Amino acid sequence: MLARKITLGILGLLWLVPVYLLLANAAKLPAEFGSYGLWEPGTLGGLWQNMVDAWDRGKLDNGVLSTAVYAILSPAIAVVVGAAAGFAIVALRLRNGFFWLVVIFAASIFPLQMILMPLFVGYAQTGLFNTRIGMILVYTVIAVPFSAFVMRNFFTGVAHHVFEAAVMDGATTWRIFWRIYLPMAVPALVAVFILQATFIWNDLLLGLTLTQSAEVRPIITALSSLQSTYGGSAMSTVLAGGLLVSLPTVVLFLATQRVFTRGLSLGQF
């Protein structure tokens, strides 16, 4: 038992090393960044100022608003669509249900980089490029396969007698789904929502490819502009900006950790 605690403690400290490096270097003033070593914290007086500079220079306020819309709407739609697919396959015993699950989940097999070019061309031709509707759509489509996979696994653990009893009581399929199956699946729904919302919040590739204006691009894409040739920000400012934009996901996990852990176990990841 003691050896286990020591091992876990060492692993915990190793996990905190990148966090220390981020905080130590983000807190250095741009003028003193090169005067201290990577592991030296410096005067620790520039963290707030660096965050303010990153917020102003990167125009992160627009990015926060846009990403909040993407990270809320897209996972919410995806978990409902995924739950409906899982419900149809398990509860309604859809013919060739496993085949349709494979078809849905196959959308996540190929690397995203493989479809960027046709995705960009399609967005440009349909007028979805650099629009919030287009970003919500692509994030929703990406999140649906994983949601369907998890919700199908969850509903497999629900006895089919529940569905049969509801039918005997005169409940419609729509009512059974919304009033019985979805409420039972709340922990799994929350777990999938958190995972997909975190992915969307941290996305860089799609934001760089499918957006252009500051009003539409996600927060990580806006943050990356600080490191560009035209951004020209000091490394301490960029690190402080990275720390700033990571806070919402940290708060989300801390606030929902009990439901998230329960959803992981019930969803049988």
N, C-alpha and C positions, 0 to 999 in steps of 0.2 A: 504493500500500500504506500509506504514512504517513497519507494523508488518510482512509483507511478506519479505521485505528486511532484516529485523533483523533475521528472521528465516533462510533465505537463507545464511546470513552471518555466523550464528552459525553453520549451517550444513557444510558450506565450511571450517570453522576452524577445525571442528571435522574430516573432510576428510583429512586435512593436518597434523593431529597429527601423523599418521604412517610415513609420509614423514619426519617430523622433527626427529622422533626417529631413522629413518634410517640414515639420514645425521649426526645427533649428535654422533651416535655410530660408524659409518663408518669412521669418521674423527679422532677418538682416536688412538693414537699409541698403538701397541700391548702391550707394557710394562706398559702403563697407563690405559688399559681398565678396570682392576679391581679396580682401585683407585677412580673411579668416579661412581656416581649412573647412573641408566638407563636414567634419564631425564637430566643429566648434560652433556653439550657439550664438556667438557674438553678443551684442548688447541687448538683444530681444526687444528692442524698442520700435521696430518697424512693421510689425505684423498688421496692425490696424491700418496704418497708412498704405501699406502694400495692397491690402484688400480694397481700400477705397480707390486706389489708382487702377487696379485691375477692373473694378466695377465700372469706372468711368471710361477708361480707354477702350475696353472691350465691349462697351455698351451691353453689359450683361443683363440689364433690366428687361430688354426685349427678349433675350434668349431665355430668361427664367420664365417669363409669361408663356412663350411659345412651347417650351419643353414641358411646362406644367400641364398645358392643354393636351399635348401628345401623350404624356405619361399617365394621364387620368382617363381620357376618353378611349384610347386604343386598347389598353389592357381590359378596361371595363367591357367594351364590346367583344373583345376576344374571348374572355372567360365565359360570357353568356353564350356565344356561338359555339365554343368548345364544349360547354355543358350540354347544349342542345344536341350536338353530335354524339356525345357520350350517352346521353339519355336515349337517343334513337337507336343506337347500336345495342345497348344493354337492355333497357326496359322495354322498348318496342320490338326488340329482337329483329332488327333490320336484316333482311335477306342479304347474305354475304357481308355481314357486318364487319368482320375482321378485314376483309378486302378493302372496304371503304375506309377503315381506319388506316390501313397501310397507304392508301391513296392520299389521304389527308396529311399523314405524317411524312410522306415522301417529299413534301414541299420543303422540309427542313434538312434534308439529307445533303443537298448540294451547297457548297460554300457560297456565301452571299456575293463574294467577289466575282463569281462566274456570271451572275445575272445583272451586274451593274450597268453594263453597256446597253443591253436591250431594255432594261428598266429606264435608263436615262432617255433613250430614244423614244420609248413609248410615252413617257411623261411629257417630253417636249412636243410630241405630235398631238397629244390630247389636251394640252393646256394645264396640266397638273404640276408642271415644273415650277418650283418656287412658290407653292401655295400650301397653306396649312391643311386644307382638305386632302391634298396629295400625300402629305406626311402622315396624317392620321390614317389614311387608307393603307399605306405601305406598312406602317407599324402594326396595324391590326392584322393584316394578312400574315405577317411574320409570326405574330403571337398565337394565332389560332391553332396551328398543328400541335404545339406543346400543350396548350390548354385542352384540346380534345383528347390527347393521349392521357393526361393526368386525370381528367374527369371520367374518362371511360374506365380507368383503373378504379377510381373511387366508387362509381356506380356498380361495378362488379361485386363489391362487397355489400351492397344493399339487397336484401332478400327480394326475390321477384314477387313474393306473396304481398308485399306492400303495394305494388302496382295493381295486382289482381284484386286486392281488397278495395282499393280506391275505385276501380272500374265497377265492381259490384255495388258500390254505394252511389253510382251514377255520375262520378266525376269525369269530366272530359280529359283528353290527353293534355291539352294546354293547361288546364287547371292542376293536374297531377304534377306537371313539370314545375310550374311556378309556385305552387302552394306546398308541395311535399318534398320533391327531390332537391330543388334549389336551396331551401332552408336547411336541409340536412347537410348540404355540401358547402356551407359557408366557410369552414376552416380551410378546405382545399381551395375554394375560390379565392380566398384572401391570400393564401400562399402563392398561388399562380400569379395573382395580380401584382404582388410585391416583386416577384422575380422579373416579370415582364416590365413593370414600371421602372425597375432599376436598370434593366437593359436599355430601355428607351432613353432614360436620363443620361446614361453614360455613352450613348451612341455618338460616334464621330463620322464613320464612313458614309452612312446614308445622308447625314446632314451636309457633308462636303459635296456629295454627288448631286443631290436633288434640291438644294436650296442655294440662294444667292444673296438675298437681302437680309439686313439685320433684323427685320421684323418677323421673318419666317424661320431663320436658321436656328437650330437647337443650341443649348447653352454650351456644350462641349465644343461645338464648331466655332462659336463665338470666342470661346476661351483660346482655341488654337490660333486664332488670328493674332493674339498677342505675341506669339513666337515667330510670326512671319517676317519677311523682309520689311514690310510696310508697318508692322506693329512696333518692332524695335524696342519692346519692353525688357527691362532687366529680369534676370532669372528669378530673383526673389519676388518680383511682382507676379510673374507667371505662376510660381509655386503657391503664393498666397491666394491667387485666383482659383487654382485647383483645389486648395483646401476649402475655400468658400463654397464652391459649387458642389462639393461632396457632402456638405453638412445635411442637406435635405434627405438624402438616402440613409445616412447614419441615423437621423432622427426617426425616419420611417421604420427602420429595423428595430430600434430600441422601443418604439411605441407599440409595435405589433409582434414582438418576439414570441409571446406565449401562443397567440393564434397561429403565427407562422410555423412554429415548431410542431404544433398539433396538426396543422394542415399537411406538413411534410410526411408525417407518419400515416395519416389517414389516406393521403393521396398515393402512397406506395411508390415513391419516386424510384 
